[in-house]
Amino acid sequence: MAKNNDTVPIEVTILTADHDIKGVVHVSKYTNTNRELTDLLNDKERRFLAVTNAEIYPRGVNQAPKRYNFLEIHMDYVLMVHPTSQAVFRDTGKTQEDIARFKELRFKLNQTKPF
């Protein structure tokens, strides 16, 4: 894959209903530093999230991760994305509340019509 000088790689952890995915997403280097992932995830034109160096860990099963050089994840299946340095995996009530809020926000954003 050609190197794009307009993007910055960010290591992330992505939660879906069935999997935890660790990998790298590339965000615009021209975005406000605190909003890089937010802008990427809220882009209404983007239906898939491209992930490089992906490792997929199935939830509730003690298996070795599957590894992929490149993976696309449909945005409707993404529950939460964290920069890896901030991600903490604990299946707590708070985690479930955060996931529910994220799903609700994603649904509301998909219902919003552009001006």
C-alpha positions in Angstrom: 0.0 0.0 0.0 1.3 3.4 -0.9 2.1 5.7 1.9 -0.2 8.7 2.2 1.5 11.9 3.5 -1.9 13.4 4.3 -2.8 10.9 7.0 -1.5 9.9 10.5 -1.8 6.3 11.7 -3.5 5.8 15.1 -3.5 2.4 16.9 -7.1 1.7 17.9 -9.2 -0.9 19.6 -12.6 -1.4 18.0 -15.5 -3.1 19.7 -18.2 -4.9 17.8 -21.0 -7.1 19.3 -18.9 -10.3 18.7 -15.3 -9.2 18.4 -12.6 -6.9 19.8 -10.4 -5.7 17.0 -7.0 -4.1 17.4 -5.3 -2.4 14.5 -4.4 0.9 12.8 -6.7 3.5 11.2 -5.4 6.4 9.2 -6.8 9.9 10.0 -6.3 13.2 8.3 -3.4 15.1 9.7 -5.3 18.4 9.1 -8.0 17.6 11.7 -8.0 19.0 15.2 -5.9 16.7 17.3 -8.7 16.0 19.7 -11.3 15.1 17.0 -9.3 12.9 14.6 -11.3 9.7 15.3 -14.6 11.5 15.9 -14.4 13.2 12.5 -13.5 9.9 10.8 -16.3 8.0 12.5 -18.9 10.7 11.9 -18.2 11.1 8.2 -21.6 10.3 6.6 -20.0 9.4 3.3 -17.9 6.7 4.9 -19.7 3.4 5.3 -16.6 1.3 6.1 -13.8 1.8 8.5 -10.4 0.7 6.9 -8.1 -1.0 9.4 -4.5 -2.1 8.7 -2.5 -4.6 10.8 -5.8 -5.9 12.2 -6.1 -8.6 14.9 -9.6 -10.0 15.5 -10.3 -11.4 19.0 -13.7 -13.3 19.3 -15.5 -12.4 22.5 -16.2 -15.1 25.0 -13.9 -17.6 23.3 -10.3 -18.3 24.2 -8.8 -18.4 20.7 -5.8 -17.0 19.1 -6.6 -13.8 17.1 -7.0 -13.9 13.4 -4.6 -11.4 11.7 -5.1 -9.4 8.5 -3.0 -6.9 6.7 -6.1 -5.0 5.7 -9.7 -5.2 6.9 -12.8 -3.1 6.3 -15.5 -3.0 8.9 -19.0 -1.8 8.1 -19.7 1.3 10.3 -23.1 -0.1 11.4 -21.3 -2.9 13.3 -18.8 -0.6 15.1 -19.9 -0.1 18.7 -16.9 1.8 20.0 -13.4 2.9 18.9 -10.7 3.9 21.3 -7.1 4.8 20.7 -5.2 1.8 22.0 -3.4 3.9 24.6 -6.8 4.7 26.2 -8.6 1.4 25.8 -9.4 -0.7 28.8 -11.3 -4.0 28.4 -13.6 -4.7 31.2 -17.1 -6.1 30.6 -18.8 -3.9 33.2 -22.1 -2.1 33.4 -20.3 1.1 32.5 -18.9 -0.5 29.3 -22.4 -1.6 28.3 -23.8 1.8 29.0 -21.1 3.4 26.8 -21.9 1.0 24.0 -25.6 1.7 24.3 -25.0 5.5 24.1 -22.7 5.1 21.1 -25.4 3.0 19.3 -28.0 5.6 20.0 -25.8 8.4 18.8 -24.9 6.5 15.6 -28.6 5.9 15.0 -29.5 9.6 15.5 -26.6 10.7 13.2 -27.9 8.3 10.5 -31.4 9.8 10.9 -30.1 13.4 10.5 -30.6 14.8 7.0 -27.9 17.1 5.5 -28.8 20.7 4.9 
